[in-house]
Amino acid sequence: MAGAMARGWAAAPEEERPAAMLFFDIDAERAAALAAEVGGETRPSLVDLRNTCEVLLLAVKPAALDDVAQELGGEAPAILSVMAATTLERLGAAFPGVPAVRVMPNQPAEVRAGILCYAVDDQMDAALAGRLVKLLGAVGETVPTSEDRIDAAMAVMSCSPAYVALFAEVLAEAGAAEGLDRDVSLELVAGTLEGTAELLRAKEPAAIRAAVAPPGGATEAGLNALDEGGFQAAIQAAVTASLERFR
């Protein structure tokens, strides 16, 4: 996900980009390739990275946090964490006294259309937190979230692009089975999803359904088929399963 955020920043207008984007990776060639792609720089070690940045972006697996903190001596100027299942309290234990922001982006950040839920710890300076949130806005919409609700938010926004992609794939394949060119069918589905997302910002979901599905019509027949197939229950079960895994 950090790579997706980096690509989003690189696509942002010059004035919206961070002053420098610094990457470190055990795979030096991969790090250099990513830096070249987004116009960033690499550093030979985590300590060099820490000493030449204003905010350290943590995007490692949760199990690696202690190793990273040990290598850095528990020191950093400030932390922006995109680590899953890693609370601000846990970050504070690894980096005592270091201010941190925890942010959970979703995959559409790669095309600057993401949703990014974030929580700020009490040690973070308000001005710095504001700058970081503005920076995150270059890759999507930022939504402040109390940390005790971040898992629930992730179950809805972090996993759901996969659910929507599966729905789109099945819908496009159904259109192709009825004679549409597959690429045309997928474009129709993508455009419909995009437009419906905009409608959802203006209308309640139930109002959209009512407008599209008058009694006795084709859409009502389709909705009934989805209901008979357990569509709503399956979505609810997916959110519950993801939330249980996060916890």
C-alpha positions as CSV (number, residue, x, y, z in Angstrom):
1,M,0.0,0.0,0.0
2,A,2.9,2.4,0.6
3,G,3.9,1.9,-3.0
4,A,0.3,2.8,-4.1
5,M,0.5,5.9,-1.9
6,A,3.8,6.9,-3.4
7,R,2.5,6.6,-7.0
8,G,-0.5,8.7,-6.0
9,W,1.8,11.4,-4.6
10,A,3.9,11.3,-7.7
11,A,0.8,12.0,-9.8
12,A,-0.2,14.9,-7.6
13,P,0.5,18.5,-8.5
14,E,4.0,19.7,-7.5
15,E,2.7,21.8,-4.7
16,E,0.9,18.9,-3.1
17,R,3.8,16.5,-3.1
18,P,6.0,15.9,0.0
19,A,9.3,17.7,-0.1
20,A,11.1,14.4,-0.4
21,M,10.1,10.8,-0.7
22,L,12.7,8.5,0.7
23,F,12.5,4.7,0.4
24,F,14.5,1.9,2.0
25,D,14.1,-1.7,1.1
26,I,16.2,-4.8,1.7
27,D,16.0,-5.3,-2.1
28,A,18.1,-2.4,-3.2
29,E,17.2,-2.8,-6.9
30,R,13.5,-2.8,-6.1
31,A,13.8,0.2,-3.9
32,A,15.7,2.1,-6.7
33,A,13.1,1.1,-9.3
34,L,10.3,2.5,-7.1
35,A,12.2,5.6,-6.3
36,A,12.8,6.2,-10.1
37,E,9.1,5.6,-10.8
38,V,7.9,8.2,-8.3
39,G,10.8,10.7,-8.4
40,G,12.0,9.8,-4.9
41,E,15.3,8.8,-3.4
42,T,16.7,5.8,-1.6
43,R,18.8,5.5,1.6
44,P,21.2,2.7,2.5
45,S,19.9,2.1,6.0
46,L,16.9,2.8,8.2
47,V,19.1,5.1,10.4
48,D,20.1,7.1,7.3
49,L,16.4,7.3,6.4
50,R,15.4,8.5,9.9
51,N,18.1,11.1,10.0
52,T,17.1,12.7,6.7
53,C,13.4,12.7,7.0
54,E,10.8,14.8,8.9
55,V,8.3,12.0,9.2
56,L,9.0,8.2,9.0
57,L,6.4,6.2,7.1
58,L,6.1,2.8,8.7
59,A,4.8,0.2,6.2
60,V,6.2,-3.1,7.6
61,K,4.5,-6.2,8.7
62,P,3.4,-6.0,12.4
63,A,5.7,-8.7,13.4
64,A,8.7,-6.7,12.1
65,L,7.9,-3.6,14.2
66,D,10.2,-4.4,17.1
67,D,13.1,-5.3,14.8
68,V,12.7,-1.9,13.0
69,A,12.4,0.0,16.3
70,Q,15.5,-1.8,17.6
71,E,17.5,-0.9,14.5
72,L,16.4,2.7,14.9
73,G,17.0,2.8,18.7
74,G,13.3,3.6,19.3
75,E,13.9,7.0,17.8
76,A,12.1,8.9,15.0
77,P,11.2,12.5,14.3
78,A,7.5,11.5,13.9
79,I,5.7,8.4,12.6
80,L,3.0,8.0,9.9
81,S,2.0,4.3,10.2
82,V,0.0,2.3,7.6
83,M,0.7,-0.9,9.6
84,A,-2.4,-3.2,9.9
85,A,-3.4,-4.4,13.4
86,T,-0.9,-2.0,15.1
87,T,-2.4,0.5,17.5
88,L,-1.0,3.8,18.5
89,E,-0.3,2.4,21.9
90,R,1.7,-0.4,20.3
91,L,3.6,2.2,18.3
92,G,4.2,4.2,21.4
93,A,5.7,1.2,23.2
94,A,8.1,0.6,20.3
95,F,8.9,4.3,19.9
96,P,8.5,6.0,23.3
97,G,7.6,9.6,23.1
98,V,7.5,9.7,19.3
99,P,4.3,11.4,18.0
100,A,2.4,9.2,15.5
101,V,-0.5,9.2,13.1
102,R,-2.1,5.9,12.2
103,V,-3.7,5.8,8.8
104,M,-5.5,3.0,6.9
105,P,-5.8,3.6,3.2
106,N,-7.5,1.4,0.7
107,Q,-6.4,0.3,-2.8
108,P,-8.0,3.1,-4.8
109,A,-5.3,5.4,-3.3
110,E,-3.3,4.1,-6.3
111,V,-5.4,6.2,-8.6
112,R,-5.8,9.1,-6.1
113,A,-9.4,8.0,-5.3
114,G,-8.9,6.3,-2.0
115,I,-10.5,6.6,1.4
116,L,-8.0,7.0,4.2
117,C,-9.2,6.7,7.8
118,Y,-6.8,8.1,10.4
119,A,-6.3,8.6,14.1
120,V,-3.8,11.0,15.7
121,D,-2.1,10.4,19.1
122,D,-2.1,13.0,21.8
123,Q,1.6,13.7,21.4
124,M,1.3,14.9,17.7
125,D,1.6,18.6,17.2
126,A,-1.6,19.9,15.7
127,A,0.2,21.8,12.9
128,L,2.2,18.7,11.9
129,A,-0.9,16.5,12.0
130,G,-2.7,19.0,9.8
131,R,0.2,18.9,7.3
132,L,0.2,15.1,7.2
133,V,-3.6,14.9,6.7
134,K,-3.3,17.5,3.9
135,L,-0.6,15.4,2.3
136,L,-2.7,12.2,2.6
137,G,-5.4,14.1,0.8
138,A,-3.3,13.9,-2.4
139,V,-4.3,10.2,-2.7
140,G,-7.9,10.3,-1.6
141,E,-10.5,11.5,0.9
142,T,-9.3,11.6,4.5
143,V,-11.7,10.6,7.3
144,P,-10.8,11.1,11.0
145,T,-11.7,8.0,13.0
146,S,-11.5,7.2,16.7
147,E,-8.9,4.4,17.0
148,D,-11.4,2.1,18.7
149,R,-13.4,2.2,15.4
150,I,-10.6,1.7,12.9
151,D,-11.0,-2.0,12.7
152,A,-14.7,-1.6,11.8
153,A,-13.8,1.1,9.3
154,M,-11.2,-1.2,7.7
155,A,-13.7,-4.0,7.4
156,V,-15.9,-1.7,5.3
157,M,-13.4,0.3,3.3
158,S,-10.1,-1.6,3.2
159,C,-11.5,-5.0,2.2
160,S,-14.5,-3.9,0.1
161,P,-12.6,-3.0,-3.1
162,A,-12.0,-6.8,-3.5
163,Y,-15.8,-7.4,-3.0
164,V,-16.7,-4.7,-5.5
165,A,-14.2,-6.1,-8.0
166,L,-15.6,-9.5,-7.6
167,F,-19.1,-8.2,-8.2
168,A,-17.9,-6.2,-11.2
169,E,-16.2,-9.3,-12.6
170,V,-19.2,-11.5,-12.3
171,L,-21.5,-8.8,-13.7
172,A,-19.3,-8.2,-16.7
173,E,-19.0,-11.9,-17.4
174,A,-22.7,-12.2,-17.3
175,G,-23.0,-9.5,-19.9
176,A,-20.4,-11.2,-22.0
177,A,-22.3,-14.5,-21.8
178,E,-25.3,-12.6,-23.3
179,G,-23.2,-11.5,-26.3
180,L,-21.5,-8.3,-25.2
181,D,-17.8,-7.9,-26.0
182,R,-16.1,-8.6,-22.6
183,D,-14.2,-5.3,-22.6
184,V,-17.3,-3.4,-23.5
185,S,-19.2,-5.2,-20.7
186,L,-16.5,-4.4,-18.2
187,E,-16.5,-0.7,-19.2
188,L,-20.3,-0.5,-18.8
189,V,-20.0,-2.0,-15.3
190,A,-17.1,0.3,-14.3
191,G,-18.9,3.4,-15.5
192,T,-22.1,2.3,-13.8
193,L,-20.3,1.7,-10.5
194,E,-18.5,5.1,-10.8
195,G,-21.8,6.9,-11.4
196,T,-23.6,5.1,-8.6
197,A,-20.8,6.0,-6.2
198,E,-21.5,9.7,-7.0
199,L,-25.2,9.1,-6.5
200,L,-24.5,7.6,-3.1
201,R,-23.0,10.9,-2.0
202,A,-26.3,12.7,-2.9
203,K,-29.0,10.1,-2.1
204,E,-29.6,7.3,0.4
205,P,-29.1,3.8,-1.0
206,A,-32.7,2.9,-0.5
207,A,-33.8,5.9,-2.6
208,I,-31.5,4.8,-5.4
209,R,-32.9,1.3,-5.3
210,A,-36.5,2.6,-5.4
211,A,-35.8,4.9,-8.3
212,V,-34.2,2.1,-10.4
213,A,-36.6,-0.7,-9.4
214,P,-40.3,0.1,-9.9
215,P,-42.7,-2.7,-9.0
216,G,-42.9,-5.5,-11.5
217,G,-39.8,-4.3,-13.5
218,A,-36.6,-6.0,-14.6
219,T,-34.5,-4.5,-11.8
220,E,-37.0,-5.7,-9.1
221,A,-36.7,-9.2,-10.6
222,G,-32.9,-9.0,-10.4
223,L,-33.0,-7.8,-6.8
224,N,-35.3,-10.6,-5.9
225,A,-32.9,-13.1,-7.4
226,L,-30.0,-11.5,-5.4
227,D,-32.1,-11.8,-2.2
228,E,-33.0,-15.4,-2.9
229,G,-29.3,-16.1,-3.4
230,G,-28.4,-14.7,0.0
231,F,-26.6,-11.6,-1.4
232,Q,-27.2,-9.3,1.7
233,A,-26.4,-12.1,4.2
234,A,-23.2,-12.8,2.2
235,I,-22.0,-9.2,2.4
236,Q,-22.8,-9.0,6.1
237,A,-20.9,-12.2,6.6
238,A,-17.9,-10.9,4.7
239,V,-17.7,-7.8,6.9
240,T,-17.9,-9.9,10.0
241,A,-15.3,-12.3,8.9
242,S,-12.9,-9.5,8.0
243,L,-13.5,-7.7,11.3
244,E,-12.8,-10.9,13.3
245,R,-9.5,-11.4,11.4
246,F,-8.5,-7.8,12.1
247,R,-9.2,-8.3,15.8
